Amino acid sequence: MLANALGFKDASTYLKYERGEYSFKARQLPSLAKVLDCHVTDFFTQNVA
């Protein structure tokens, strides 16, 4: 379960992040990237005009 892998007490806490009620902190991004098998930079978009 993703909530457990990220260290949340229960799934309802993670659901608040998923719904946008809470925002991930910068310190949480490395763990999130590891669980999702991606790079931290993948969470950010680059606007090229």
N, C-alpha and C positions, 0 to 999 in steps of 0.2 A: 504494500500500500504506500502510495506516495507520501501521505501525511506522516506515516511512521518513519520513512526513510529520511525525511527532512527534519525529524525531531519534534514534530508537533504532538501535543498531548492526545488529541483526537482529530478525527476527520472534519468535524465542524469548524475547527479553527482554520484548517487548510482551506475549506470551502469559502471562508470569508476572504482569503487572499485571492482565490480563483474568481470570485464574484467582483473583486475590486473594492471591497469594503476596507481591506487592509492593503498596504503596499509592502512589497519586499524591501528589506534594508540591504544596503550594499554588502554587508558582511554575510548575508544569506545567499547571495548569488553564486559563489563558488560551489556550495553544497547543492543548490538547485541545478546548476550546470552539470555537475557530476551525475546526479540522479537521472537527468534527461539526456545524458551522453552528448553534450554539446559544449561549446565554449561560452564563457561569460559574455564575450563580445556579440554573440548571437542574440542576446536580449535587446540589443540596441540597433537602431536603424540609422543609416547615414543618408541624409538628404542631399542629393546632388541636383542642382538646378541647371 
